[in-house]
Amino acid sequence: MPLRLFNSLHRQVEDFSPLEPGSGSVGFYCCGPTVYDFGHIGNFRTFVFADLLRRHLEFRGHRVNHVMNITDVEDKIIRQVAATGLGLAEFTGRYTEAFLADLDTLACRRPHHLPKATEYIPQIIDLIQRLERRGIAYRAADGSVYFSIQKYRGCGCRYGQLVTLDPEAQRRTERVSGDTYDKDDLADFALWKARVPADGSVFWDSPWGEGRPGWHIECSAMSMALLGPSFDLHLGGEDLAFPHHEDEIAQSEGAGLQQPGRPFVKHWVHAAHLLVDGKKMSKSLGNFFTVRDLVAKGYHGREIRFLLLGAHYRETFNFTLEGLEAGRSALARLDATVAQLAERSGPAPASPTATGVDSPFVASFGEALDDDLNVSRAWAVVFDWVRETNAALAGGTLGAAEAAARLADWRRVDEVLGMGSRPAEEIPAAVHALLERRQAAKAARDFATADAVRAELKALGWTVEDSKAGSRLKRL
Ligand SMILES: [Zn+2]
């Protein structure tokens, strides 16, 4: 069965096939962050989902060309730049670095291209000029350039491909403000915004005078510059479907750069919202978390990733700290099995793919994700494997070669899940000292002291596992 994905363009699950099957390459674009603050976990739900889809495509042998834009000029950024007195590049550079560090924390593979809007001004201007030449863009009295939805429709193009709605009613809630006075039609949106005093030193020269690009045009210009006028996959949060993505389609197809019969994007894939404790995240409700907030609370990036990967991308996901705790326990079970396999396999080499045939575990896992990224089913396959492997380990029948083969299977599956290894636990010196006291007591056959020290360790959150190889500290 081929990979199947829900395509927002047709509101149905469809087979995924690349536009250029022979090229082996998949053009993959995901709308990136606006860099004026640290990203919150709602943003990162989308990026972790994008990472899962990319990894699964790679697992299936596709060469993914992953592009993510960095919006580094926008109203909120301009306000912050004015407030902080920093230069635009310095201000956005800090938050771009923070964003990339957070992606690393969550084990997301870095996109191959991270174009910044401010570095694509010539391409943006070119695209607007092209729309102007085709009569779809017009300059209004305020000096700004707008996209005419009426003219676009007049060319036989459809506005409203991703969502069925009343665009004019929606447009009133659009985040781009201050551009509603001079345009011909309320539904039109800004491609180029004429410079206003509040912009300070943030402006570029253009054929229409000083100004800056609108938000939507950035993504059209950068995606087509890096992936061509038609590409395979465009991802983003569902809140971006309208107007942002609809406008991307209008600008890109309105420019008429595609070959006849080819769309701007073949598959549009949207990730659903994330709630925290059943509510929309907000600073005033105290349920607003950045990745950094959770790390400061003692959670590891892989635990956050594990939780975010727990729900299907099209389902609203309710994030809770209790969920993170439960995730931590589930992950610990998985880690324990993997650690035992590593111990049992020793240095035995293993290459389960040498035969070219996936084991039933790897095959079932891949099939679950082929089914519109059914992560619940994929995790069920993983935890069935954990149970079955634990039983084999406990039965004592698992030889080194078989353990190594199972470990290699897990590593192959983990190329997609990206859980990585449990980070080496830092054992506090006081805990180490207690372990040594217990060893000494045991050696002296002073079992009362040994037991008392064990209780002390327990109170500190540690347990001792004794085996033939010696004693080992483990977190409770
Ligand atoms: Zn975008």
Boltz pocket constraint, residues with backbone or C-beta under 6 A from the ligand:
constraints:
  - pocket:
      binder: B
      contacts: [[A, 30], [A, 31], [A, 32], [A, 215], [A, 216], [A, 219], [A, 244]]
      max_distance: 6.0
